[in-house]
Amino acid sequence: MVGAKTSPKLDKNVTHVLTFHNPGQELRPDWLLRSLRGEKEQELVYYGHLCHPHGQYINVVYQDWLVESLAKGFILCEMQFMAFPRL
């Protein structure tokens, strides 16, 4: 995809966190937050847009977003693939 890179750590340079789910399965947002390791990472996903200069969110999306974007050859809107709701 356009400039996509993986990151070994969750920081302000991360734009998306991909999470796996089975078809039709929805994961509880509090479980997703806890799976992000420490408190710093959880706060970055939940509140990071408040301190980011451009108000950018870290989008927590199901893997379907990446799979379908690759299949179509362009980046799809994340909103229908969101695993963690925005504030």
Order of alpha helices (4+ residues) and beta strands (2+ residues): beta-alpha-alpha-beta-alpha
